[in-house]
Amino acid sequence: MSNRTFTMIKPDAVKAGHIGNILAKIADAGFKIVAMKMTRLSADTAGAFYAVHSHRPFYQELVDFMSSGPIVAAILEKDNAVEDFRTLIGATNPAEAAPGTIRALYAANVGENAVHGSDSNENAAIESNFHFAGCDMFAY
């Protein structure tokens, strides 16, 4: 699945009205959207998604934030998808993100950083399957 990655437009970017601009940047970078939905994560669902961080001090704050409002979840397709998308979104800290990246343009701070992007091919598959059934993924 190295040609697919998973992303979420986080509650801060949804609330600020950046969905269209972020999706346009994604499309302009050559990604195809093969699955997408707008939803709101419950605290339990956000906790399960971020369970890998459950021992970290920021875990509860992350769960609270990710369940605070709607998100847009999507599976993106492109050659070298994970690495190219990580480049497109920029550093976790928007102050350190390269100019023109999604986080440089739309993130407020490290905690409210506009988008999630899978960090490996393995996690892209796990995260995609967490949010979408196989029948919800399309190819074209």
C-alpha positions in Angstrom: 0.0 0.0 0.0 3.0 2.3 -0.5 1.0 4.4 -3.0 -1.7 5.3 -0.3 -1.6 7.3 2.8 -4.2 8.5 5.4 -5.0 12.0 6.5 -7.4 13.8 8.7 -8.2 17.5 8.5 -8.4 18.2 12.2 -11.1 20.1 14.2 -9.2 23.4 14.2 -8.8 23.5 10.4 -12.4 22.4 9.9 -13.7 25.1 12.3 -11.6 27.8 10.6 -13.1 26.9 7.2 -9.9 25.5 5.6 -11.3 22.2 4.3 -11.5 23.5 0.7 -8.1 25.1 0.7 -6.4 22.0 2.2 -8.2 19.7 -0.3 -7.1 22.0 -3.2 -3.4 21.8 -2.0 -3.7 18.0 -1.8 -5.2 17.8 -5.3 -2.7 20.3 -6.7 0.1 18.1 -5.3 -1.1 15.2 -7.5 -2.9 13.1 -4.9 -6.1 11.4 -5.7 -8.8 11.0 -3.0 -9.9 7.3 -2.9 -12.0 7.6 0.2 -13.3 10.6 2.2 -15.8 11.4 4.9 -16.7 14.2 7.3 -17.3 12.8 10.8 -16.9 13.6 14.5 -14.8 11.3 16.6 -16.1 10.3 20.0 -13.6 10.4 22.9 -13.5 6.6 22.8 -12.8 6.5 19.0 -10.1 9.3 19.2 -8.6 7.4 22.2 -8.4 4.2 20.2 -7.0 5.9 17.2 -4.2 7.5 19.2 -3.7 4.6 21.6 -0.1 4.4 20.6 0.4 7.7 22.5 -1.6 6.6 25.6 1.5 6.7 27.8 2.5 10.1 26.7 1.7 13.2 28.8 -0.2 14.9 25.9 -2.5 11.9 25.2 -5.7 13.2 27.0 -5.3 16.6 25.6 -5.0 15.1 22.1 -8.1 12.9 22.6 -10.0 15.9 23.9 -9.0 18.0 20.9 -9.6 15.4 18.3 -13.1 14.8 19.7 -13.9 18.5 20.0 -15.4 18.9 16.6 -15.8 17.4 13.1 -12.9 16.1 11.1 -12.4 15.1 7.5 -10.8 11.7 7.1 -9.4 10.7 3.7 -7.3 8.1 2.0 -4.9 9.6 -0.6 -3.2 7.8 -3.5 0.0 8.8 -5.3 3.3 7.2 -5.9 5.4 7.6 -2.8 2.3 8.8 -1.0 3.4 8.7 2.6 6.7 10.6 2.1 5.3 13.1 -0.4 2.3 13.8 1.9 4.6 14.3 4.9 6.5 16.9 2.8 3.3 18.6 1.8 2.0 19.0 5.3 5.2 20.2 6.8 6.7 20.0 10.3 4.4 19.3 13.3 5.3 22.7 14.7 4.0 25.2 12.1 6.7 27.6 13.1 9.2 25.1 11.8 7.2 24.1 8.7 8.5 25.0 5.3 6.7 28.0 3.6 3.7 26.9 1.5 3.2 23.6 3.4 -0.3 22.9 4.8 0.8 23.4 8.4 2.7 26.6 7.6 -0.5 28.0 6.0 -3.2 26.7 8.2 -1.9 25.5 11.6 -2.1 27.6 14.7 0.4 25.7 16.9 1.9 22.3 17.7 -1.3 21.1 19.3 -3.7 22.5 16.7 -1.7 21.7 13.6 -4.5 21.4 11.0 -3.8 17.9 9.6 -2.7 14.4 10.5 -0.6 12.4 8.0 0.5 8.8 8.4 4.2 8.4 9.2 4.8 5.0 7.5 3.3 2.7 4.9 2.3 0.3 7.7 0.5 3.0 9.7 -1.2 4.4 6.6 -2.8 1.0 6.1 -3.8 0.6 9.8 -5.2 4.2 10.0 -7.0 3.8 6.7 -8.7 0.6 7.8 -9.5 2.2 11.1 -11.7 4.8 9.4 -12.9 3.1 6.2 -14.2 -0.3 5.2 -12.7 -1.8 2.0 -16.0 -1.1 0.1 -15.5 2.6 0.9 -12.2 2.8 -0.9 -12.2 3.5 -4.6 -9.6 3.4 -7.4 -9.6 5.3 -10.6 
